Amino acid sequence: MPDVGLREWVAVGRAIAKGHLLRYDPKAGITARFERDLGALTGARHVLAVNSGTSALVAALAAAGIGPGDEVLVPAYTWMATAAAPVQVGAVPVLVEINETLTIDPDDIRAKITPYTRAIMPVHMVNAPCDMDAIMSIAREYGLVVIEDACQGVGVRYKGRHCGAIGDLGAFSFNKMKNMNIGEGGAVLTSDERYFIRARSYHDLGSMIRQHGDRLNEPEFVGMNMKVTEIDGAMLEVQLRKVVPMLERMRKRRAVLAEILSQSREFTLTPHNDPGSAVSLSVLARTREEAVALTGRRGIHNRLRDSSKHIYTNWEPILQKRTFHPKMNPWAWAKRDISYTPDMCPRTLDILDRTCIVTLGLQYPMPLMKMVARKLADPGPSARSA
């Protein structure tokens, strides 16, 4: 993630000095400028800054009219917010297997579609883009809405297009662990004007009193308060200038390290849906035991099965179908019984068991990282037999 430092501090100071911290203050404009700049970068016609990535997902679903009785396809490997967002609008998540790219499996998408499916939420996990060509083709065939969860892929490209701006709507996160970091924040992206107007209404309970001139005769409805401040906008403007250079450094490092690691006889590189643009690097061991052994080697960040918070088996409120009030439980409104079990996505669990993330070491000199990669690819007879 980019650092947060002096430039953000100065930008925030300027925003405070202006004295107009509400983003819809008539004399404000920092957040609006950021939204225009992010749209120009990604190719999305409309960008709406919100207070978190989760809020972005919920607002996108509300904008698309997803609600009670609807089913939304989500991958079994993602942060729980992807599955929780449909619940917040009264829909239910249906879990879909991932494939070895660590992203939602288009073949299993087809297998999980029912007459009640309304949307697909592909997730670009760990900076790895989904197979968006296949996903968009399936969506058009079945008349489904595609809402990209690009919270872990801000700035990442897929075949020349920006993740988050390929589907009907997209969601970004600016959490401290993401590619753009202001502590917490998010954005909705879309090129559909009606979706944008509905997302704007949903994210701002007071939208009807704003002087928005592009309502398209879309009636206001009861929404939430997901707005950001000009302080957030000021930090985001600075972070936006950092993300592209950072990802380019990651792309170059990934290419060099991947070439070295591809020579290993112990593991294979995780396949990628757009290798030329890849900024993430992971390896796939033959067995769970071999992956566990890899975790003790220098250059390995972690085994994905050990990062349990992103695995469906640990989403207890989803598995138990539990909401804050029993009469606000969307599973009770579903048009068929939706059940979840810990073993319902065995392929996902097997892949996560055998996949290890490789650190790119942006803070270290490249010669050192090459040496680490060569050692990881060929640790010597003693390490292999250990």
C-alpha positions as CSV (number, residue, x, y, z in Angstrom):
1,M,0.0,0.0,0.0
2,P,1.2,3.6,-0.5
3,D,2.6,5.4,2.5
4,V,0.6,8.2,4.2
5,G,2.9,11.1,5.0
6,L,3.7,14.7,4.5
7,R,1.8,15.3,1.3
8,E,-1.4,14.0,2.8
9,W,-0.8,16.1,5.9
10,V,-0.4,19.2,3.8
11,A,-3.4,18.4,1.7
12,V,-5.6,17.9,4.8
13,G,-4.3,21.2,6.3
14,R,-5.3,23.1,3.2
15,A,-8.8,21.5,3.3
16,I,-9.2,22.5,6.9
17,A,-7.9,26.0,6.2
18,K,-10.6,26.4,3.6
19,G,-13.2,25.8,6.3
20,H,-15.7,23.9,4.1
21,L,-15.4,20.3,5.1
22,L,-18.9,19.1,4.0
23,R,-18.4,17.7,0.5
24,Y,-21.7,19.3,-0.7
25,D,-20.9,22.7,0.7
26,P,-21.4,25.2,-2.1
27,K,-17.8,26.3,-1.7
28,A,-16.3,22.8,-1.5
29,G,-14.9,21.0,-4.5
30,I,-11.9,18.8,-3.5
31,T,-13.9,15.5,-3.4
32,A,-15.6,16.3,-6.7
33,R,-12.3,16.9,-8.3
34,F,-11.0,13.6,-7.0
35,E,-14.1,11.8,-8.4
36,R,-13.4,13.4,-11.8
37,D,-9.8,12.4,-11.7
38,L,-10.5,8.8,-10.7
39,G,-13.1,8.6,-13.5
40,A,-10.5,9.9,-16.0
41,L,-8.0,7.3,-14.8
42,T,-10.3,4.3,-14.8
43,G,-12.6,5.2,-17.7
44,A,-15.7,5.2,-15.6
45,R,-18.1,8.1,-16.5
46,H,-19.3,8.5,-12.9
47,V,-17.5,8.1,-9.6
48,L,-19.1,8.5,-6.2
49,A,-16.8,8.6,-3.1
50,V,-18.3,6.9,0.0
51,N,-17.1,6.1,3.5
52,S,-15.9,2.5,3.0
53,G,-15.6,-0.3,0.5
54,T,-18.5,-2.1,2.1
55,S,-20.7,1.0,1.7
56,A,-19.6,1.0,-2.0
57,L,-20.8,-2.5,-2.5
58,V,-24.1,-1.9,-0.7
59,A,-24.8,1.4,-2.6
60,A,-24.0,-0.4,-5.9
61,L,-26.5,-3.1,-5.2
62,A,-29.1,-0.6,-4.2
63,A,-28.4,1.4,-7.4
64,A,-29.0,-1.7,-9.5
65,G,-32.3,-2.4,-7.7
66,I,-31.2,-5.7,-6.2
67,G,-33.5,-6.6,-3.3
68,P,-35.7,-9.2,-1.6
69,G,-36.0,-12.5,-3.4
70,D,-32.9,-11.9,-5.5
71,E,-29.8,-14.1,-5.5
72,V,-26.3,-12.7,-5.9
73,L,-23.4,-14.9,-6.9
74,V,-20.2,-14.2,-4.8
75,P,-16.9,-16.1,-4.7
76,A,-16.1,-18.3,-1.7
77,Y,-12.8,-16.6,-1.3
78,T,-13.2,-12.9,-0.4
79,W,-13.6,-10.6,2.6
80,M,-17.1,-11.3,4.1
81,A,-18.3,-7.8,3.0
82,T,-18.9,-9.2,-0.5
83,A,-21.4,-11.7,0.9
84,A,-22.8,-9.4,3.5
85,A,-23.6,-6.6,1.1
86,P,-26.4,-8.5,-0.6
87,V,-27.9,-9.2,2.8
88,Q,-28.0,-5.5,3.6
89,V,-30.3,-4.9,0.6
90,G,-32.5,-7.9,1.3
91,A,-30.9,-10.3,-1.2
92,V,-29.1,-13.5,-0.5
93,P,-25.5,-14.5,-1.4
94,V,-24.9,-17.8,-3.3
95,L,-21.4,-19.0,-3.0
96,V,-19.3,-19.9,-6.1
97,E,-16.1,-21.8,-6.3
98,I,-12.8,-20.0,-7.3
99,N,-10.3,-21.5,-9.8
100,E,-6.5,-21.5,-9.6
101,T,-6.4,-17.8,-10.6
102,L,-7.8,-17.2,-7.1
103,T,-10.9,-15.6,-8.6
104,I,-14.5,-16.6,-9.2
105,D,-14.8,-19.6,-11.6
106,P,-16.9,-18.8,-14.7
107,D,-17.8,-22.5,-15.1
108,D,-19.2,-22.6,-11.5
109,I,-21.0,-19.3,-12.1
110,R,-23.0,-21.1,-14.9
111,A,-23.7,-24.0,-12.5
112,K,-25.1,-21.7,-9.8
113,I,-27.4,-19.6,-11.9
114,T,-31.1,-20.0,-11.0
115,P,-34.2,-18.2,-12.2
116,Y,-33.8,-16.0,-9.1
117,T,-30.2,-14.9,-9.9
118,R,-30.0,-11.2,-10.5
119,A,-26.3,-10.3,-10.1
120,I,-22.7,-11.5,-10.2
121,M,-20.1,-10.0,-7.9
122,P,-16.7,-11.0,-9.2
123,V,-13.9,-10.1,-6.8
124,H,-10.4,-9.1,-7.9
125,M,-8.6,-10.7,-5.0
126,V,-5.0,-9.9,-4.0
127,N,-4.7,-7.7,-7.1
128,A,-5.5,-10.6,-9.4
129,P,-8.2,-9.7,-12.0
130,C,-11.1,-12.0,-12.7
131,D,-11.8,-13.4,-16.1
132,M,-14.0,-10.5,-17.0
133,D,-14.5,-11.4,-20.6
134,A,-16.1,-14.7,-19.6
135,I,-18.1,-13.2,-16.8
136,M,-19.5,-10.4,-18.9
137,S,-20.4,-12.8,-21.6
138,I,-22.3,-15.0,-19.1
139,A,-24.0,-11.9,-17.6
140,R,-25.2,-10.7,-21.0
141,E,-26.5,-14.2,-21.9
142,Y,-28.6,-14.4,-18.7
143,G,-29.5,-10.7,-18.3
144,L,-27.5,-10.3,-15.0
145,V,-26.0,-7.2,-13.5
146,V,-22.2,-7.3,-12.9
147,I,-21.0,-5.5,-9.8
148,E,-17.2,-5.7,-9.5
149,D,-15.7,-5.9,-6.1
150,A,-12.4,-4.2,-6.9
151,C,-11.7,-3.3,-3.3
152,Q,-8.4,-5.3,-3.4
153,G,-7.6,-4.3,-7.0
154,V,-7.7,-0.5,-7.1
155,G,-5.7,0.7,-10.1
156,V,-5.2,-2.9,-11.4
157,R,-5.8,-3.4,-15.2
158,Y,-7.3,-6.3,-17.1
159,K,-6.5,-6.4,-20.8
160,G,-6.1,-2.6,-21.0
161,R,-9.2,-1.8,-18.9
162,H,-9.4,-0.9,-15.2
163,C,-10.9,-3.3,-12.8
164,G,-14.0,-1.8,-11.3
165,A,-14.9,0.0,-14.5
166,I,-15.6,-3.1,-16.7
167,G,-18.9,-4.3,-15.2
168,D,-22.2,-2.4,-14.8
169,L,-20.9,-1.1,-11.4
170,G,-17.7,-1.4,-9.4
171,A,-16.6,-0.8,-5.9
172,F,-13.3,0.4,-4.5
173,S,-11.9,0.4,-1.0
174,F,-9.4,2.9,0.4
175,N,-8.9,1.0,3.6
176,K,-5.4,1.1,5.1
177,M,-4.6,-2.3,3.6
178,K,-5.5,-1.3,0.0
179,N,-3.7,0.1,-2.9
180,M,-5.0,3.6,-2.0
181,N,-5.0,4.2,1.7
182,I,-6.7,6.9,3.7
183,G,-7.5,4.6,6.6
184,E,-11.0,4.0,5.5
185,G,-13.0,5.0,2.5
186,G,-14.5,3.7,-0.8
187,A,-16.0,4.6,-4.2
188,V,-18.7,3.4,-6.5
189,L,-17.9,3.4,-10.2
190,T,-20.3,3.2,-13.1
191,S,-20.8,4.5,-16.7
192,D,-24.6,4.2,-16.3
193,E,-26.1,7.5,-15.4
194,R,-29.2,6.1,-13.8
195,Y,-27.2,3.7,-11.6
196,F,-25.0,6.7,-10.6
197,I,-28.0,8.8,-9.6
198,R,-29.5,6.0,-7.6
199,A,-26.2,5.3,-5.9
200,R,-25.9,9.0,-5.0
201,S,-29.4,9.0,-3.6
202,Y,-28.8,5.9,-1.5
203,H,-25.5,7.1,-0.1
204,D,-27.0,10.5,1.0
205,L,-30.2,10.6,2.9
206,G,-30.4,14.3,2.2
207,S,-29.9,14.0,-1.5
208,M,-33.3,15.6,-2.3
209,I,-32.2,19.0,-0.9
210,R,-29.0,19.1,-3.0
211,Q,-28.9,21.1,-6.2
212,H,-28.2,18.1,-8.4
213,G,-29.2,18.9,-12.0
214,D,-29.2,15.4,-13.5
215,R,-31.9,13.5,-11.7
216,L,-33.4,12.0,-14.9
217,N,-36.8,12.1,-13.3
218,E,-35.5,9.4,-10.9
219,P,-37.6,9.7,-7.7
220,E,-35.7,10.1,-4.4
221,F,-35.9,7.2,-2.0
222,V,-34.9,6.6,1.6
223,G,-31.2,6.1,1.8
224,M,-28.3,6.1,4.2
225,N,-25.5,8.4,5.2
226,M,-22.3,7.2,3.5
227,K,-20.8,10.5,2.6
228,V,-17.2,11.5,2.9
229,T,-15.7,14.8,3.9
230,E,-13.4,17.2,2.1
231,I,-10.6,15.8,4.3
232,D,-11.1,12.4,2.8
233,G,-11.2,13.9,-0.7
234,A,-7.9,15.8,-0.1
235,M,-6.1,12.6,1.0
236,L,-7.5,10.7,-1.9
237,E,-6.3,13.2,-4.4
238,V,-2.7,12.7,-3.1
239,Q,-3.1,8.9,-3.0
240,L,-4.4,8.8,-6.5
241,R,-1.1,10.3,-7.7
242,K,0.8,7.5,-6.0
243,V,-1.1,4.4,-7.0
244,V,-0.1,4.2,-10.7
245,P,3.7,4.5,-10.1
246,M,3.4,2.0,-7.2
247,L,1.6,-0.6,-9.4
248,E,4.1,-0.1,-12.2
249,R,6.9,-0.9,-9.8
250,M,5.0,-4.0,-8.7
251,R,4.4,-5.1,-12.3
252,K,8.1,-4.9,-13.1
253,R,9.2,-6.7,-10.0
254,R,6.5,-9.4,-10.5
255,A,7.8,-10.1,-14.0
256,V,11.4,-10.6,-12.9
257,L,10.5,-12.7,-9.9
258,A,8.0,-14.8,-11.8
259,E,10.6,-15.6,-14.4
260,I,12.9,-17.0,-11.7
261,L,10.2,-18.9,-9.8
262,S,8.9,-20.5,-13.0
263,Q,12.0,-22.7,-13.0
264,S,11.1,-24.4,-9.8
265,R,10.3,-28.1,-9.7
266,E,8.5,-27.9,-6.4
267,F,5.6,-25.6,-7.3
268,T,4.0,-23.8,-10.3
269,L,3.1,-20.1,-10.6
270,T,-0.5,-19.3,-10.0
271,P,-2.2,-18.7,-13.4
272,H,-3.2,-15.1,-14.2
273,N,-6.1,-13.8,-16.3
274,D,-3.8,-11.1,-17.8
275,P,-0.1,-12.0,-17.3
276,G,1.2,-8.9,-19.0
277,S,-0.5,-6.6,-16.5
278,A,0.1,-8.8,-13.4
279,V,1.1,-7.1,-10.2
280,S,0.6,-10.0,-7.8
281,L,2.5,-13.2,-7.4
282,S,1.7,-16.5,-5.8
283,V,2.7,-20.1,-6.2
284,L,0.7,-23.3,-6.2
285,A,2.2,-26.3,-4.4
286,R,1.3,-29.9,-5.3
287,T,-0.1,-30.8,-1.9
288,R,-1.2,-29.0,1.3
289,E,1.8,-30.4,3.1
290,E,4.2,-29.0,0.5
291,A,2.5,-25.6,0.8
292,V,2.8,-25.7,4.6
293,A,6.5,-26.4,4.2
294,L,6.9,-23.4,1.9
295,T,5.6,-21.0,4.5
296,G,8.9,-21.4,6.4
297,R,10.9,-20.2,3.4
298,R,12.1,-16.7,2.9
299,G,10.1,-14.8,0.3
300,I,6.8,-16.5,1.1
301,H,4.4,-14.0,2.7
302,N,1.7,-16.5,3.8
303,R,-0.4,-19.5,2.8
304,L,-3.9,-18.4,1.8
305,R,-5.6,-21.0,3.9
306,D,-3.9,-19.4,7.0
307,S,-5.6,-16.1,6.2
308,S,-8.9,-17.4,7.4
309,K,-10.8,-14.1,7.5
310,H,-11.2,-14.3,3.7
311,I,-12.5,-17.8,3.5
312,Y,-16.2,-18.6,3.5
313,T,-15.9,-21.2,6.2
314,N,-15.3,-18.4,8.7
315,W,-18.2,-16.2,7.8
316,E,-20.3,-17.4,10.7
317,P,-23.1,-14.9,10.4
318,I,-23.6,-15.9,6.7
319,L,-23.3,-19.6,7.3
320,Q,-25.8,-19.3,10.2
321,K,-28.0,-16.9,8.2
322,R,-28.1,-14.6,11.2
323,T,-29.1,-10.9,11.0
324,F,-29.7,-8.2,13.7
325,H,-33.4,-8.9,13.7
326,P,-35.3,-12.1,12.7
327,K,-37.9,-10.1,10.7
328,M,-35.1,-8.4,8.7
329,N,-33.6,-11.8,7.5
330,P,-33.5,-12.0,3.7
331,W,-33.2,-15.8,3.7
332,A,-36.8,-15.8,5.0
333,W,-37.9,-14.0,1.9
334,A,-35.8,-16.1,-0.6
335,K,-37.8,-18.0,-3.2
336,R,-36.0,-21.2,-2.4
337,D,-34.1,-22.7,0.5
338,I,-30.5,-21.5,0.5
339,S,-28.2,-23.6,2.6
340,Y,-24.5,-23.3,3.5
341,T,-22.1,-26.0,4.8
342,P,-18.4,-25.8,5.6
343,D,-17.6,-28.2,2.8
344,M,-19.8,-26.8,0.1
345,C,-16.8,-25.3,-1.9
346,P,-14.2,-28.1,-1.8
347,R,-12.2,-26.9,-4.8
348,T,-11.8,-23.4,-3.2
349,L,-10.5,-25.0,0.0
350,D,-8.1,-27.2,-1.9
351,I,-6.7,-24.3,-3.9
352,L,-6.3,-22.1,-0.8
353,D,-4.6,-25.0,1.0
354,R,-2.0,-25.2,-1.7
355,T,-1.4,-21.5,-2.6
356,C,1.2,-19.2,-1.1
357,I,1.6,-15.5,-1.6
358,V,5.1,-14.4,-2.7
359,T,6.3,-11.0,-1.4
360,L,7.5,-8.5,-4.0
361,G,9.6,-6.7,-1.4
362,L,9.1,-3.2,-2.6
363,Q,11.1,-1.9,0.3
364,Y,14.1,-4.0,-0.6
365,P,16.6,-3.6,-3.5
366,M,15.9,-5.7,-6.6
367,P,19.2,-7.7,-6.5
368,L,18.3,-8.9,-3.0
369,M,14.8,-10.0,-4.1
370,K,16.3,-11.9,-7.1
371,M,18.6,-13.7,-4.7
372,V,15.6,-14.6,-2.5
373,A,13.6,-15.8,-5.5
374,R,16.5,-18.0,-6.7
375,K,16.8,-19.6,-3.3
376,L,13.0,-20.1,-3.1
377,A,13.0,-21.7,-6.6
378,D,15.9,-24.0,-5.8
379,P,16.6,-24.3,-2.1
380,G,19.1,-27.1,-2.4
381,P,18.8,-30.9,-1.6
382,S,18.8,-30.4,2.2
383,A,15.8,-28.1,2.1
384,R,13.9,-30.2,-0.4
385,S,14.2,-33.3,1.7
386,A,13.4,-31.6,5.0
